[in-house]
Amino acid sequence: MTVKDLAVETAGWRPLDPRMALVNLRWLLPPLGIIALTAVASGGVNWEDHKLQIVSALLFVYLTAAEIVRWRTTRYRVGDEQVEIRSGLFWRRHVAIPRDRLRTVDLTSGPVHRVFGLAIVTMGTGQALRTDRRDQVKLDAVAVAEAERLREELLPRSRPAAPPQEAAASTVTPAEEIARLDPAWVRYAPLSPLVFVIGLAPLSQAYNLAERLGIPVDLGGAVLGAVAFLRSVPRWLLVVLAALVLVAGVVGTVLLFAEAWWRFRLERDQRTGTLRVGRGLLTTRSFTLEERRLRGAELIEPVMLRWGGGARLKAVASGLRQTLDGPRGGSGALLPPAPLRVAHATAASVLRERESPLLPARLRPHPRAALRRRLLRAALASGAAVAAAATLAALAGGSAGWAAAVAGLLAVPVSVLLAVDAYRSLGHALAGAYLVIRSGVLRRRTVALQRKGVIGWTVTRSPLQRRSGLATIAATTAAGTLGAYTMRDVGYGEGLAVADEAVPGLLAQFIESAEE
């Protein structure tokens, strides 16, 4: 260690783990593996046929050199007031984040990181959009023990001092388990549209392979040929092909579920007043949330998962990033796809309530005018589908009347059923300290938001809503990933009354004007 390095260390600056450079071995193994297999199969290696592998190996050398430079030039320091990170060789970068603005400290460890005992520490303020990365800083990578120590150091103990008896009990059992993975929950994995996407993935892979091999593929001709093929083959073969696609999709979604949620465990750390989620088979993920930032919970029921009696659960808290709610779980995911009763029990435990405020029995229905609005939209959508089918049939030289009739028989019942389900999904209530709102069809969402988490209201009324006596009232909040939770097509007077009861005085002038 040089004198300069010693001065940096004594000033409190810490380096990344030097083993981080070895993580790039994953870039070297595939090309070397291909070369080795070719040598074994053919008894020698023709280097002219391995230009791509050679370029990949040179890329590995470049990446390794870049990682060594990054290791030599990256230092971080945790002070009493802020966290600082310095990096860069020619373009120096110095990031300083006040510790009181830190909202998340998450740990991620992929398969290669786990081999070398490393983890990625992601520190974020949760204030930017999901397309922006300026609100988070990554330390890639540090030793697992150092990562755990950083999390404990950066997330202060926010829980007030407990009585001696409770403190003694928490010393013995500091972690309270709220939920853990039941292997039977894997049955909910195929209840997702991904089952069809994954099942049809081999077709797209075959197309990409044909392009790489230089085989010309005419998509238009291929589609017509596929239609002619399907008409010519026996029906039983079509059933077999559909079954194979379905089986491939089921297997793919099950494997995706296992990789994302295996060893899932949700627990409450009594010492630090935090909720901690750990999960992952190949890539391990650890998410920590301070309970003082918790403002509620959100129940997510995609239509296929709802048919199977399942649901997902998310935290509504300040500082969460806006991320998509995919099968791997979005920001603040507290539970994988699980039985609905388990989701309600977990919500009650997380919110420290006797029963879940998300229960549908609490909800008030919306006026019948909201149903009429949805039926009108269904009629317009059905008419558009019939017109499109008739136009396409006429352009193709077919019978526009028959096409319109078939489209009408399919589109009208489906659109009406969706409209009725959309109306039945609407609801709102005040459940103790929570404002509960539900809406959605293909993805029904029920949110229980603490009243103290509401910082404002947005009241929107279209001309048709004004004629029907309806309004769309959104509760704005700094918690969650949406920024606002909306009561759609609620009665204008009733919606304002609920909003005023939830946060007294905030909408007084609107209520007075509505009464006039």
KEVEXLUM-976880 format. One line per 8 residues: number of its first residue (from 1); for each residue x, y, z of C-alpha. Coordinates in nm, 2 decimals. Each point is the difference from the previous one (the first is absolute). Example, Ala and Ser with C-alpha at 12.3 -4.5 7.8 and 13.67 -1.06 7.14 Angstrom:
1 = 1.23,-0.45,0.78; 0.14,0.34,-0.07
END
This chain:
1 = 0.00,0.00,0.00; 0.14,0.34,-0.10; 0.01,0.31,0.22; -0.28,0.15,-0.20; -0.22,-0.31,0.04; 0.07,0.00,0.37; -0.10,0.37,0.03; -0.33,-0.08,-0.18
9 = -0.07,-0.29,0.23; 0.07,0.20,0.31; -0.23,0.27,-0.12; -0.29,-0.25,0.01; -0.01,-0.08,-0.37; -0.05,-0.37,-0.08; 0.08,-0.19,-0.32; -0.22,-0.25,-0.18
17 = 0.08,-0.36,0.03; 0.29,-0.10,-0.24; -0.18,-0.32,-0.09; -0.24,0.20,-0.20; 0.23,-0.03,-0.30; -0.05,-0.38,0.01; -0.38,0.04,-0.06; 0.08,0.07,-0.36
25 = 0.10,-0.36,-0.04; -0.36,-0.06,-0.12; 0.09,0.19,-0.32; 0.29,-0.24,-0.07; -0.16,-0.33,0.07; -0.25,-0.01,-0.29; 0.26,0.06,-0.28; 0.26,-0.23,0.16
33 = -0.27,-0.27,0.04; -0.10,0.02,-0.36; 0.36,-0.03,-0.11; 0.06,-0.30,0.23; -0.31,-0.18,-0.13; 0.10,0.06,-0.36; 0.35,-0.13,0.08; -0.14,-0.32,0.16
41 = -0.25,-0.06,-0.28; 0.24,0.06,-0.30; 0.33,-0.09,0.15; 0.15,0.34,-0.05; -0.08,0.37,-0.01; -0.03,0.21,-0.32; 0.05,0.35,0.13; -0.16,0.15,-0.31
49 = -0.33,-0.15,0.11; 0.03,0.16,0.35; 0.03,0.37,-0.08; -0.30,0.07,0.22; 0.14,-0.19,0.29; 0.34,0.17,-0.03; -0.16,0.34,-0.01; -0.20,-0.10,0.31
57 = 0.32,-0.11,0.18; 0.16,0.34,-0.09; -0.31,0.17,0.13; 0.05,-0.19,0.33; 0.35,0.13,0.03; -0.12,0.36,-0.06; -0.28,-0.04,0.26; 0.24,-0.14,0.25
65 = 0.24,0.28,-0.05; -0.29,0.25,0.04; -0.11,-0.17,0.32; 0.35,0.02,0.14; 0.01,0.37,-0.08; -0.35,0.04,0.16; 0.12,-0.18,0.31; 0.31,0.22,0.03
73 = -0.19,0.32,-0.05; -0.33,-0.06,0.20; -0.02,0.08,0.37; -0.29,0.05,0.23; -0.04,0.15,0.34; -0.29,-0.01,0.25; 0.00,0.31,0.22; -0.23,0.12,0.27
81 = -0.19,0.23,-0.24; 0.04,-0.14,-0.35; 0.13,-0.29,-0.21; 0.27,0.09,-0.26; 0.12,-0.19,-0.30; 0.29,0.10,-0.22; 0.07,-0.18,-0.33; 0.15,0.06,-0.34
89 = 0.36,0.02,-0.15; -0.02,0.29,-0.25; -0.36,0.11,0.07; -0.01,0.02,0.38; -0.34,-0.04,0.16; -0.08,0.09,0.36; -0.35,-0.09,0.13; -0.12,0.11,0.35
97 = -0.34,-0.11,0.13; -0.12,0.12,0.34; -0.07,-0.29,0.22; -0.35,0.13,0.10; -0.10,-0.02,-0.37; 0.09,-0.36,-0.04; -0.32,-0.21,-0.04; 0.12,-0.34,-0.12
105 = 0.32,-0.21,0.05; -0.05,-0.32,-0.20; 0.23,-0.29,-0.05; 0.02,-0.21,-0.32; 0.23,-0.29,-0.07; 0.00,-0.18,-0.33; 0.13,-0.35,-0.06; 0.36,0.11,-0.08
113 = 0.00,0.25,0.29; -0.11,-0.27,0.24; 0.29,-0.22,-0.12; 0.25,0.26,0.12; -0.20,0.11,0.30; -0.09,0.34,-0.13; -0.31,0.22,-0.01; -0.12,0.31,-0.17
121 = -0.12,0.27,0.24; -0.26,0.24,-0.15; -0.07,0.32,0.20; -0.29,0.22,-0.12; -0.20,0.30,0.09; -0.30,-0.12,-0.19; -0.08,0.34,-0.15; 0.07,-0.04,-0.37
129 = -0.21,-0.17,-0.27; 0.07,-0.36,-0.10; 0.18,0.12,-0.31; 0.24,0.21,0.21; 0.29,-0.15,0.20; 0.12,0.32,0.17; -0.18,-0.08,0.32; 0.20,-0.31,0.07
137 = 0.36,-0.11,0.03; 0.14,-0.35,-0.03; 0.31,-0.15,0.16; 0.09,-0.28,-0.23; 0.13,-0.19,0.18; 0.09,-0.05,0.37; 0.03,-0.30,0.22; -0.33,-0.14,0.13
145 = 0.09,0.07,0.36; 0.09,0.36,-0.09; -0.33,0.03,-0.19; -0.20,-0.11,0.30; 0.20,0.23,0.23; -0.07,0.29,-0.24; -0.37,-0.06,0.01; -0.01,-0.01,0.38
153 = 0.21,0.32,0.01; -0.20,0.19,-0.26; -0.35,-0.09,0.12; -0.01,0.14,0.35; -0.20,-0.15,0.28; -0.32,0.20,-0.02; -0.20,-0.20,0.25; -0.06,0.18,0.33
161 = 0.15,-0.14,0.32; -0.20,-0.30,0.12; -0.09,-0.09,0.36; 0.25,-0.23,0.18; -0.22,-0.31,-0.05; -0.05,0.06,-0.37; 0.36,0.09,-0.05; 0.11,-0.32,0.17
169 = -0.24,-0.20,-0.23; 0.13,0.18,-0.31; 0.35,-0.08,0.10; -0.08,-0.37,0.00; -0.21,0.00,-0.32; 0.09,0.31,-0.19; -0.17,-0.11,-0.33; -0.37,-0.08,-0.03
177 = -0.09,-0.21,-0.30; -0.31,0.13,-0.18; -0.01,-0.23,-0.30; 0.22,-0.25,-0.18; -0.03,-0.18,-0.34; -0.24,-0.30,-0.01; 0.12,-0.22,-0.29; -0.37,-0.06,-0.09
185 = -0.02,0.37,-0.11; 0.19,-0.10,-0.31; -0.34,-0.09,-0.14; -0.07,0.37,-0.05; 0.30,0.05,-0.23; -0.18,-0.11,-0.32; -0.29,0.23,0.07; 0.16,0.28,-0.20
193 = -0.01,0.11,-0.37; 0.37,-0.08,0.00; -0.09,-0.37,-0.03; -0.10,0.07,-0.37; 0.29,0.23,-0.06; 0.25,-0.26,0.13; -0.18,-0.28,-0.18; 0.04,0.17,-0.34
201 = 0.36,0.11,0.07; 0.14,-0.30,-0.19; -0.16,0.13,-0.32; 0.18,0.34,0.03; 0.32,-0.17,0.09; -0.03,-0.22,-0.32; -0.05,0.32,-0.20; 0.31,0.16,0.15
209 = 0.20,-0.31,-0.06; -0.10,-0.01,-0.37; 0.10,0.36,-0.04; 0.34,-0.06,0.16; 0.06,-0.31,-0.23; -0.09,0.22,-0.31; -0.32,-0.19,-0.07; -0.25,0.25,-0.16
217 = -0.33,0.01,0.18; -0.30,0.18,-0.14; -0.23,0.08,0.29; -0.30,0.06,-0.22; 0.05,-0.32,-0.19; 0.08,-0.18,0.32; -0.33,0.11,0.16; -0.20,-0.11,-0.31
225 = 0.19,-0.32,-0.01; -0.07,-0.06,0.37; -0.37,0.06,-0.06; -0.01,-0.24,-0.29; 0.19,-0.26,0.21; -0.24,0.03,0.29; -0.29,-0.05,-0.24; 0.15,-0.31,-0.14
233 = 0.12,-0.19,0.31; -0.23,-0.21,0.21; -0.18,0.16,0.29; 0.17,-0.23,0.25; 0.34,0.13,-0.11; -0.12,0.35,0.06; -0.10,-0.10,0.35; 0.34,-0.16,0.06
241 = 0.18,0.32,-0.12; -0.21,0.22,0.22; 0.07,-0.23,0.29; 0.37,0.02,-0.06; -0.01,0.38,-0.01; -0.20,0.00,0.33; 0.24,-0.25,0.16; 0.30,0.21,-0.10
249 = -0.16,0.31,0.14; -0.09,-0.17,0.33; 0.35,-0.13,0.04; 0.15,0.34,-0.08; -0.22,0.19,0.24; 0.07,-0.25,0.28; 0.37,0.03,-0.05; -0.03,0.38,0.00
257 = -0.20,-0.01,0.32; 0.26,-0.23,0.16; 0.29,0.22,-0.09; -0.17,0.32,0.12; -0.17,-0.12,0.32; 0.17,-0.31,0.13; 0.10,0.02,0.36; -0.23,0.30,0.04
265 = -0.04,0.13,0.36; -0.16,0.31,0.13; 0.09,0.09,0.36; -0.01,0.30,0.23; 0.32,0.10,0.18; -0.10,0.10,0.34; 0.33,0.17,0.07; 0.01,0.24,-0.29
273 = -0.38,0.04,-0.07; 0.03,-0.13,-0.35; -0.16,-0.25,-0.24; 0.24,-0.22,-0.19; -0.07,-0.21,-0.31; 0.25,-0.26,-0.11; -0.05,-0.21,-0.31; 0.16,-0.15,-0.30
281 = 0.15,-0.33,-0.13; 0.28,0.09,-0.23; 0.00,0.37,0.06; -0.07,0.09,0.37; -0.18,0.32,0.08; -0.04,0.17,0.33; -0.24,0.30,0.05; -0.03,0.20,0.32
289 = -0.27,0.24,0.09; -0.03,0.22,0.31; -0.34,-0.03,0.16; -0.01,0.37,0.07; -0.02,0.06,-0.38; -0.28,-0.25,-0.05; -0.33,0.17,-0.10; -0.21,-0.30,-0.09
297 = -0.02,-0.31,-0.23; -0.12,-0.08,-0.35; -0.17,-0.32,-0.11; 0.06,-0.08,-0.37; -0.23,-0.26,-0.17; 0.07,-0.05,-0.37; -0.30,-0.16,-0.17; 0.15,-0.35,-0.05
305 = 0.14,0.00,0.35; -0.33,0.11,0.14; -0.18,-0.29,-0.17; 0.24,-0.23,0.19; -0.08,0.17,0.33; 0.35,0.16,0.03; 0.14,0.34,0.04; 0.32,0.20,0.05
313 = 0.08,0.25,0.28; 0.21,0.32,-0.02; 0.10,0.25,0.26; -0.11,0.36,-0.03; 0.29,0.20,0.15; 0.19,0.31,-0.07; 0.32,-0.03,-0.19; -0.09,-0.30,-0.22
321 = 0.11,0.02,-0.36; -0.24,-0.02,-0.29; 0.05,-0.35,-0.15; -0.22,-0.24,-0.20; -0.18,-0.26,0.19; 0.13,-0.30,-0.19; 0.02,-0.37,0.11; 0.33,0.07,0.18
329 = -0.18,0.25,0.22; 0.01,0.38,-0.03; 0.11,0.26,0.24; -0.13,-0.07,0.35; -0.12,-0.35,-0.07; -0.10,-0.17,0.33; -0.14,-0.32,-0.12; 0.03,-0.22,-0.32
337 = -0.32,-0.12,-0.17; -0.17,-0.17,0.30; -0.35,-0.10,0.12; -0.23,0.30,0.06; -0.05,-0.08,0.36; 0.38,-0.01,0.05; 0.03,0.34,-0.16; -0.26,0.15,0.24
345 = 0.16,-0.16,0.30; 0.34,0.13,-0.10; -0.14,0.35,-0.06; -0.16,0.00,0.35; 0.33,-0.11,0.16; 0.21,0.25,-0.20; -0.23,0.28,0.09; -0.04,-0.12,0.37
353 = -0.37,-0.02,-0.04; -0.24,-0.27,0.14; -0.14,-0.06,-0.35; 0.09,0.11,-0.35; -0.14,0.34,-0.10; 0.00,-0.13,-0.36; -0.29,-0.23,0.06; -0.27,0.05,-0.27
361 = -0.29,0.00,0.25; 0.11,0.34,0.11; -0.05,0.16,-0.34; -0.29,0.22,-0.11; -0.12,-0.05,-0.36; 0.00,0.29,-0.25; -0.32,0.15,-0.16; -0.17,-0.18,-0.28
369 = 0.10,0.28,-0.23; 0.35,-0.14,0.02; -0.13,-0.32,-0.15; -0.18,0.18,-0.28; 0.33,0.18,-0.09; 0.18,-0.33,-0.03; -0.28,-0.16,-0.20; 0.02,0.30,-0.24
377 = 0.38,-0.06,-0.04; -0.07,-0.37,-0.06; -0.25,0.09,-0.28; 0.25,0.23,-0.16; 0.28,-0.26,0.02; -0.23,-0.27,-0.15; -0.11,0.23,-0.28; 0.37,0.07,-0.08
385 = 0.08,-0.37,0.00; -0.29,-0.08,-0.24; 0.09,0.28,-0.23; 0.37,-0.11,-0.01; -0.10,-0.36,-0.07; -0.23,0.10,-0.28; 0.26,0.23,-0.16; 0.27,-0.27,0.01
393 = -0.23,-0.26,-0.15; -0.10,0.23,-0.28; 0.36,0.09,-0.08; 0.09,-0.37,-0.01; -0.29,-0.08,-0.24; -0.21,-0.18,0.26; -0.35,0.05,0.14; -0.02,0.32,0.21
401 = -0.33,-0.10,0.14; 0.11,-0.33,0.13; 0.32,0.15,0.15; -0.21,0.27,0.17; -0.24,-0.26,0.14; 0.28,-0.22,0.14; 0.18,0.30,0.14; -0.32,0.12,0.17
409 = -0.07,-0.34,0.15; 0.35,0.00,0.15; 0.05,0.36,0.09; -0.34,0.10,0.15; -0.02,-0.26,0.28; 0.37,0.04,0.09; -0.02,0.38,0.02; -0.32,-0.01,0.20
417 = 0.14,-0.25,0.25; 0.31,0.21,0.04; -0.21,0.31,0.05; -0.20,-0.16,0.27; 0.31,-0.14,0.17; 0.16,0.35,-0.02; -0.30,0.15,0.18; -0.01,-0.28,0.26
425 = 0.37,0.06,0.07; -0.06,0.37,0.09; -0.02,0.07,0.37; 0.12,0.23,0.28; -0.03,0.01,0.38; 0.15,0.15,0.32; 0.13,-0.28,0.21; 0.13,0.14,0.33
433 = 0.32,0.19,-0.08; 0.00,-0.10,-0.37; -0.16,0.12,-0.32; -0.08,-0.31,-0.21; -0.04,0.03,-0.38; -0.05,-0.28,-0.26; -0.02,0.01,-0.38; 0.12,-0.18,-0.31
441 = -0.10,-0.30,-0.21; 0.29,-0.18,-0.16; 0.21,0.11,0.30; -0.22,0.08,0.30; 0.17,0.20,0.27; -0.12,0.06,0.35; 0.20,0.25,0.21; -0.02,0.08,0.37
449 = 0.16,0.34,0.05; 0.05,0.15,0.34; -0.20,0.33,0.03; 0.30,0.18,0.13; 0.18,-0.10,-0.32; -0.24,0.21,-0.22; 0.16,0.33,-0.08; -0.26,0.13,-0.25
457 = -0.30,-0.07,-0.22; -0.05,0.03,-0.38; -0.37,0.02,-0.11; -0.06,-0.05,-0.37; -0.34,0.01,-0.18; -0.06,-0.05,-0.37; -0.31,0.14,-0.17; -0.16,-0.35,0.01
465 = 0.09,-0.04,0.36; -0.16,0.33,0.09; -0.32,-0.11,-0.17; 0.00,-0.33,0.19; 0.09,0.16,0.33; 0.34,-0.18,0.02; 0.36,0.10,0.06; 0.34,-0.15,0.00
473 = 0.17,0.09,0.33; 0.37,-0.09,0.05; 0.18,0.00,0.34; 0.35,0.12,-0.06; 0.28,-0.13,0.23; 0.37,-0.01,0.02; -0.02,-0.38,0.07; -0.02,-0.28,-0.24
481 = 0.12,-0.01,-0.36; -0.30,0.16,-0.17; -0.02,0.34,0.18; -0.38,-0.01,0.02; -0.28,-0.25,0.05; -0.33,0.07,-0.18; -0.36,-0.05,0.08; -0.14,-0.03,-0.35
489 = -0.36,0.10,-0.09; -0.11,0.05,0.36; -0.30,0.21,0.08; 0.11,0.36,0.02; -0.16,0.09,0.33; 0.09,-0.34,0.16; 0.36,0.01,-0.13; 0.05,0.35,0.15
497 = -0.15,-0.11,0.33; 0.23,-0.30,0.02; 0.30,0.21,-0.09; -0.09,0.26,0.27; -0.06,-0.27,0.26; 0.34,-0.16,-0.09; 0.19,0.33,0.03; -0.23,0.26,0.18
505 = 0.00,0.35,-0.14; 0.21,-0.06,-0.31; -0.30,0.01,-0.24; -0.24,0.23,0.20; -0.04,0.25,-0.28; -0.08,-0.27,-0.25; -0.27,-0.14,0.23; -0.15,0.34,0.05
513 = -0.02,0.06,-0.38; -0.15,-0.35,-0.06; -0.27,0.07,0.26; -0.09,0.32,-0.17
END
